[in-house]
Amino acid sequence: MRDHPPRPDERIIRSATGTRDEATRLVQMSEKERADIFKTKSSGKEIITREALFDVFVNTFTEDSSLPGLDVFMDG
């Protein structure tokens, strides 16, 4: 019986880590970490300021030509 070559993902893991056993597993968040993130999201606090988000939206609309010249209009 003939051995089959390893699957592409197996080759990538072995190439990056040396062996399959050394591959790191995905790290899962602890219950406390998930609770802390939920608490921050649901607290109503601004994580990112409105001004920062506004700048991101203006840049996005200008760069993808959805609203060309918006940045000039907002600066003026």
C-alpha positions as CSV (number, residue, x, y, z in Angstrom):
1,M,0.0,0.0,0.0
2,R,1.3,3.4,-0.9
3,D,1.6,6.3,1.6
4,H,-0.3,9.5,0.6
5,P,1.5,12.8,0.8
6,P,0.6,15.0,3.7
7,R,-2.3,17.4,3.2
8,P,-1.3,21.0,2.4
9,D,-2.3,22.3,5.9
10,E,-0.1,19.6,7.4
11,R,2.8,20.7,5.2
12,I,2.4,24.3,6.3
13,I,2.3,23.4,10.0
14,R,5.4,21.2,9.6
15,S,7.2,23.9,7.6
16,A,6.5,26.6,10.2
17,T,7.0,24.6,13.4
18,G,9.2,21.6,12.5
19,T,6.6,19.0,13.5
20,R,2.9,18.6,14.0
21,D,3.3,18.3,17.8
22,E,4.9,21.8,18.1
23,A,1.9,23.5,16.4
24,T,0.3,25.9,18.9
25,R,-3.4,25.6,19.5
26,L,-5.7,28.6,19.4
27,V,-5.8,30.3,22.7
28,Q,-9.3,30.5,24.2
29,M,-10.3,33.5,26.4
30,S,-11.1,32.7,30.0
31,E,-14.6,33.3,31.4
32,K,-13.2,36.3,33.3
33,E,-11.7,37.8,30.1
34,R,-15.0,37.3,28.2
35,A,-16.9,38.9,31.1
36,D,-14.6,41.9,31.2
37,I,-15.0,42.5,27.5
38,F,-18.8,42.2,27.8
39,K,-18.8,44.6,30.7
40,T,-16.8,47.2,28.7
41,K,-19.0,46.8,25.7
42,S,-22.3,47.1,27.6
43,S,-21.2,49.9,30.0
44,G,-22.0,52.6,27.6
45,K,-18.5,54.1,27.9
46,E,-17.0,55.3,24.6
47,I,-14.2,53.0,23.8
48,I,-13.3,55.0,20.7
49,T,-14.2,58.7,20.8
50,R,-16.8,60.0,18.4
51,E,-14.3,62.4,16.9
52,A,-12.0,59.5,16.0
53,L,-14.8,57.5,14.4
54,F,-15.9,60.7,12.5
55,D,-12.4,61.0,11.0
56,V,-12.4,57.4,10.0
57,F,-15.8,57.7,8.2
58,V,-14.7,60.9,6.4
59,N,-11.5,59.2,5.3
60,T,-13.3,56.1,4.2
61,F,-15.9,57.9,2.1
62,T,-13.3,60.1,0.6
63,E,-10.8,57.4,-0.3
64,D,-13.4,55.0,-1.8
65,S,-14.9,58.0,-3.8
66,S,-18.3,57.5,-2.3
67,L,-18.3,61.2,-1.3
68,P,-15.3,62.8,-3.1
69,G,-14.3,66.1,-1.6
70,L,-16.0,65.4,1.8
71,D,-12.7,66.0,3.6
72,V,-12.3,69.4,2.0
73,F,-15.8,70.3,2.9
74,M,-15.5,69.2,6.5
75,D,-12.2,71.1,6.9
76,G,-13.6,74.3,5.5
